[in-house]
Amino acid sequence: MKAKHSILMIFVLLFPLILSSCKGATSASPSTPQSLETNSSSQDGLPPLEDTFKTLYQGADEMYTKIVFGNFHCDVNQPFTKGDLTYYKVDEPAFDSYDAFIEHLSKYFTEDFINNTILSPDQSRFIKGEDGALYLLDAGRGSNILYAGHVFHSIQQTENEVTFTATAYYTKAQEAYEGDPFFTTPKNINDFTTEEYTFVLVKEKDAWKFDQFSCFF
């Protein structure tokens, strides 16, 4: 009886230590970053991410498409010449100055992407006039009339970066694609050529921004 009583006393004394150890193991923080929440659907033509990132993509896509095609209203009566190039003053309330334009871009794109892609010295599309206004070189390109649709896939996410890819489809026909754009893999895949695109979101000053972006058409 004395032996059993001694064993019981030892267990009573050790039990709080065992319980404390178990609690400590449970509350330990994970060693790897938590994945960001995703929404697997991309049938709306947007990347399969949570709504916040979809909204960010929509804004970036609208702005980047506007830039690629030069879809800005300009006052042709207010030219600005630099070297052999002639720019025209952008006449839109949202971009009433060059600095306002940069501020708007910064909502969606990283500083590096803005300086090295959108405002790349090789492109010379935008310039700051002597009056501080935004001026645009009239050299926008036309759209790719063969574009038929795109499908997002391959999402990779960490705490500080989101990378996803997309496959864009272009009709092999010798005329413009006339159907509605599709956002799921087509059954008649042999009727199209494809091109792969990569998009990258990173954290810049605690805000998510695109560091790599593309236009499908």
C-alpha positions as CSV (number, residue, x, y, z in Angstrom):
1,M,0.0,0.0,0.0
2,K,2.8,2.4,0.8
3,A,4.4,1.7,-2.6
4,K,1.1,2.5,-4.4
5,H,0.6,5.6,-2.2
6,S,4.1,6.9,-3.2
7,I,3.5,6.3,-6.9
8,L,0.2,8.2,-6.6
9,M,1.9,11.2,-4.9
10,I,4.6,11.3,-7.6
11,F,2.0,11.5,-10.3
12,V,0.1,14.2,-8.5
13,L,3.2,16.3,-8.2
14,L,4.3,15.7,-11.9
15,F,0.9,16.2,-13.5
16,P,1.0,20.1,-13.5
17,L,4.4,20.0,-15.1
18,I,3.2,17.6,-17.8
19,L,0.1,19.8,-18.5
20,S,2.2,22.9,-18.7
21,S,4.5,21.3,-21.2
22,C,1.6,20.3,-23.4
23,K,0.1,23.8,-23.4
24,G,3.5,25.3,-24.3
25,A,3.8,22.9,-27.3
26,T,0.3,23.9,-28.5
27,S,0.9,27.7,-28.4
28,A,4.2,27.6,-30.2
29,S,4.1,29.8,-33.4
30,P,4.5,28.1,-36.7
31,S,8.0,28.1,-38.3
32,T,6.7,28.7,-41.8
33,P,4.5,31.7,-43.1
34,Q,0.8,31.2,-43.3
35,S,-0.7,31.0,-46.8
36,L,-3.0,33.8,-47.8
37,E,-6.7,33.0,-48.2
38,T,-7.6,32.1,-51.8
39,N,-10.8,31.7,-53.9
40,S,-10.2,29.0,-56.4
41,S,-12.7,30.4,-59.0
42,S,-11.4,32.4,-61.9
43,Q,-14.3,32.0,-64.3
44,D,-14.9,35.8,-63.9
45,G,-11.6,36.4,-65.7
46,L,-9.9,37.5,-62.5
47,P,-7.1,35.7,-60.6
48,P,-8.3,33.0,-58.1
49,L,-7.6,35.1,-55.0
50,E,-9.5,36.6,-52.2
51,D,-11.8,39.6,-53.1
52,T,-9.3,42.2,-51.9
53,F,-6.6,41.0,-54.3
54,K,-9.2,40.6,-57.1
55,T,-10.2,44.3,-56.6
56,L,-6.5,45.3,-56.7
57,Y,-6.0,43.3,-59.9
58,Q,-9.0,45.0,-61.5
59,G,-7.7,48.5,-60.7
60,A,-4.2,47.6,-61.9
61,D,-5.5,46.0,-65.1
62,E,-7.7,49.0,-65.9
63,M,-4.8,51.4,-65.4
64,Y,-2.1,49.3,-67.2
65,T,-4.4,48.7,-70.2
66,K,-5.0,52.5,-70.3
67,I,-1.3,53.1,-70.3
68,V,-0.4,50.4,-72.9
69,F,-3.0,51.7,-75.4
70,G,-2.5,55.4,-74.6
71,N,-6.2,55.8,-73.8
72,F,-5.8,59.3,-72.3
73,H,-7.8,62.3,-73.4
74,C,-5.2,64.9,-74.5
75,D,-5.4,68.5,-75.5
76,V,-3.8,68.7,-78.9
77,N,-3.7,72.5,-78.6
78,Q,-1.2,72.2,-75.7
79,P,1.9,70.4,-77.1
80,F,5.2,70.1,-75.4
81,T,8.3,69.3,-77.5
82,K,11.4,67.7,-76.2
83,G,14.1,66.9,-78.7
84,D,12.4,65.4,-81.8
85,L,9.4,64.2,-79.8
86,T,6.1,66.0,-79.4
87,Y,3.9,65.3,-76.3
88,Y,0.4,66.5,-75.6
89,K,-1.1,67.6,-72.3
90,V,-3.3,65.0,-70.6
91,D,-6.7,66.6,-70.0
92,E,-8.3,64.4,-67.3
93,P,-9.3,65.4,-63.8
94,A,-7.7,62.4,-62.2
95,F,-4.3,63.2,-63.8
96,D,-4.2,67.0,-63.5
97,S,-0.5,66.9,-62.8
98,Y,2.4,64.5,-63.3
99,D,2.7,64.0,-59.6
100,A,-1.0,63.0,-59.4
101,F,-0.3,60.4,-62.1
102,I,2.5,58.9,-60.1
103,E,0.4,58.9,-57.0
104,H,-2.3,57.0,-58.8
105,L,0.1,54.5,-60.2
106,S,1.5,53.9,-56.7
107,K,-1.8,52.5,-55.6
108,Y,-1.3,49.5,-57.7
109,F,2.4,49.2,-58.7
110,T,5.7,49.1,-56.9
111,E,8.2,52.0,-57.3
112,D,10.5,49.7,-59.2
113,F,7.8,48.6,-61.7
114,I,6.8,52.2,-62.2
115,N,10.3,53.5,-62.8
116,N,11.6,50.6,-64.9
117,T,8.5,49.5,-66.9
118,I,5.8,52.2,-67.0
119,L,8.2,55.1,-67.0
120,S,11.2,53.3,-68.5
121,P,13.6,55.7,-70.2
122,D,13.4,53.5,-73.3
123,Q,9.7,54.1,-73.6
124,S,9.5,57.9,-73.2
125,R,5.7,57.7,-73.2
126,F,5.1,60.1,-70.4
127,I,6.9,63.3,-69.4
128,K,6.5,66.1,-66.8
129,G,6.0,69.4,-68.5
130,E,7.5,72.7,-67.3
131,D,4.1,73.5,-65.8
132,G,4.1,70.3,-63.8
133,A,1.4,68.7,-65.9
134,L,1.4,65.2,-67.4
135,Y,2.2,65.0,-71.1
136,L,1.8,61.9,-73.3
137,L,3.5,60.9,-76.5
138,D,0.9,59.9,-79.0
139,A,2.3,56.4,-79.7
140,G,-0.2,54.0,-78.3
141,R,-0.4,50.5,-79.9
142,G,-3.5,48.7,-81.2
143,S,-5.0,45.7,-79.5
144,N,-4.2,42.1,-80.5
145,I,-7.4,41.2,-82.5
146,L,-6.5,37.5,-82.2
147,Y,-7.0,37.5,-78.4
148,A,-9.7,35.0,-77.4
149,G,-9.4,34.5,-73.7
150,H,-7.2,33.7,-70.7
151,V,-7.1,31.2,-67.8
152,F,-5.4,31.9,-64.5
153,H,-3.6,29.1,-62.6
154,S,-0.6,28.2,-60.5
155,I,-1.0,30.4,-57.4
156,Q,2.0,30.5,-55.1
157,Q,1.6,32.5,-51.9
158,T,3.7,33.4,-48.9
159,E,3.4,36.1,-46.2
160,N,5.1,38.8,-48.4
161,E,4.6,37.6,-52.0
162,V,1.9,36.3,-54.3
163,T,2.8,34.9,-57.7
164,F,0.3,33.6,-60.2
165,T,0.4,32.7,-63.9
166,A,-2.0,32.8,-66.7
167,T,-2.3,31.3,-70.2
168,A,-3.7,33.6,-72.9
169,Y,-5.3,32.1,-76.0
170,Y,-5.1,33.6,-79.5
171,T,-7.0,32.3,-82.5
172,K,-5.1,30.7,-85.3
173,A,-7.6,32.0,-87.8
174,Q,-6.4,34.7,-90.2
175,E,-9.1,37.1,-88.9
176,A,-10.1,38.7,-85.7
177,Y,-11.6,36.6,-82.9
178,E,-15.3,37.4,-82.8
179,G,-16.6,35.4,-79.9
180,D,-16.9,36.5,-76.2
181,P,-13.6,36.1,-74.3
182,F,-13.5,32.8,-72.3
183,F,-11.8,32.2,-69.0
184,T,-11.7,28.4,-68.7
185,T,-9.6,26.1,-70.8
186,P,-11.3,25.6,-74.2
187,K,-12.1,22.1,-75.5
188,N,-10.9,23.1,-79.0
189,I,-7.4,24.0,-77.7
190,N,-5.8,23.2,-81.0
191,D,-7.5,26.2,-82.6
192,F,-5.4,28.5,-80.5
193,T,-1.8,29.5,-79.9
194,T,-0.9,30.3,-76.3
195,E,1.3,32.6,-74.4
196,E,2.2,32.4,-70.7
197,Y,2.2,35.4,-68.4
198,T,3.4,35.8,-64.8
199,F,2.1,38.3,-62.2
200,V,3.8,39.1,-59.0
201,L,2.4,40.9,-55.9
202,V,4.7,42.0,-53.2
203,K,4.5,44.1,-50.0
204,E,5.9,47.6,-50.3
205,K,5.6,49.8,-47.2
206,D,3.0,47.4,-45.8
207,A,0.8,47.7,-48.9
208,W,0.3,45.0,-51.6
209,K,1.4,46.1,-55.0
210,F,2.2,44.6,-58.4
211,D,5.9,44.2,-59.2
212,Q,5.2,42.3,-62.4
213,F,2.1,42.8,-64.6
214,S,1.0,42.2,-68.2
215,C,-1.7,43.0,-70.7
216,F,-3.1,40.0,-72.6
217,F,-4.2,41.8,-75.7
